[in-house]
Amino acid sequence: MFEIVYHKQFLKQTQKLPEATQRQLRKQLVLLSKNPFDPLLHSKPLGGELESYHSLRIGRDYRVIFEFLNTVSIKLIRIGHRKDIYR
């Protein structure tokens, strides 16, 4: 299992999400801690300026940006709507 570390910005953004999205997020984080490459997460490496990061889906509209700190730790950086998150 992977250890999940939360960035302060991620925690602030999470509080602003709709309740239904927060419930989906909790379910996805359980999957993430077990296997960050589970197909249900739709996780993928990012490119360009975000090359060292990965993203995963929360429902259709929200994305989480995260990074691997080491072989057993993942840091959640940001969460937001898909139209805004990559800016």
N, C-alpha and C positions, 0 to 999 in steps of 0.2 A: 504494500500500500504506500501511496505517496502522502507526504505531509503537505498540507495546504497552508500557505502563508498569505495573509491579506495585507495589501497596501492600504494606507489610510484613505486615499482617494477612492479606492474600490468600495470601502465600507460606507463612505458618504453617499456615493452614487447608488448603492444598493437600497438605502433607506428611501430614496425618491421613486423607486420602481412601483408599479401597480402590484397589489397583493398577489394576484394570480401569477405574475412574472416572478415574484419572490419565491413562491411555492415551487415553480418550475426550476428556478435556480438551485434551490436546496436539493432537489432530486438529481440535477445534473452534477452538482459538486460531489455527491456520493459516487456517481459513476467515474468522475474525474479522479477521485482519490484511489479508486480501484484500478483504472486503466485509462490514461489520458488519450489513448487512441481508439477507444470504444467507438464503433460506427454510429451509435446513437447520439454522440456528442457533435458529430460533424466537425471535428477539430482539424485544423490545417496550419501549416507554417505560413507566416506572412512574408511579404517581400518589400523591397524598397527600403525606406527609412525604418520600417518595423521588422526588418529581417531577422532579428534575434528573438522575435516573439511568435506566439501561436494564437489562434482564436478558436472559440467554440460557440455554438448556437444555443440560445435560450429561446425556445419557441421559434417563430418565423422572423421576428423583428429585432431581437436583442442579441448582442454579441459580447463575449468576455474576452479580453486580451490578457494572456498570461505568458509567463516565461518559466523555463526550467532552471532552477537555481543550481541543482546538482542531480545526481541519479535518483534521489529519493524525495526531493522537495520541489513544489510548484508555487510560484508567487502569482497571485491574481492582481493584475495592475489596474484595469478599468473595466467598466460595464456600461453599455449605452445602446441606443438605437442604432441599427445598422447604417443609417444614412449619415450619422455623426461620428461614430466611434473611431474611424480610421483617419480622422483629420488631426 
